[in-house]
């Protein structure tokens, strides 16, 4: 059984780039920060799915389970959890749209990336305030 010489095989592997983005993109402070926060908010939203699954399981388990879940999920602690999930959702949505734009090859220049980082933060805050108002304040008046 013939095997290629090891040195040739290893040299070929060393010459290949690990990933094209490492050599193409020049990550700066603001792009790193917004990208890291996008990943963190994605994890937070994934953990938030546990709350959604609990609620859905309570609905499926009958009126008694649902009443107990409603009592737990409407507590003040969970209102803080919902506020955190709202912040994570808004930021992750806007930053995800930015990443989709980057995937098209647009907005990768340093000035554009810096400007879009500010846009991500500003639009996220505006979305948080708008949705927060309707979810926590306007809805409370209707009850």
Steps between C-alpha positions, in 0.01 A plus 500: 500500500650830389474816716600852392809632675406661830700816450317585175162435660578716805639782288182504294290528816711785637465701179121484498322786677294412805207716398464773239358751746823500704693647210225709339340687788685735728303480823511813714373578846147592403454214255635252753279639776184498291574151369570364848180658637310345209627158603424563868145611424456187288594287800264699723216444253579129490476482877175698478356214299488302825241746632298468180514121515389502864205723409401280205529184711278659764237582238511146368476351851164651587337784691661421835855498359430811298369688806815409694723603209311826458557580866873430469550666162317819600721564804723806520812289450372371168410852390871577532576185302256614228664843491840334457364278226351804328839677505673186372239451226516858374879514494536153347246583229667825396855363524391192306372722219838675502674163466273411209602824329865414566442160338423682175844665515364844584589716798834335571715812468619643829290819487191308389542239773543769763190683377295180489607416857347829613189431294465155660513650849267791417239289320516237774435759770211651300349155445542412868323820606215459250437132571559548872235769510242284323585183691538639851306827515233526231394140556477556876250785447279280284463241778 
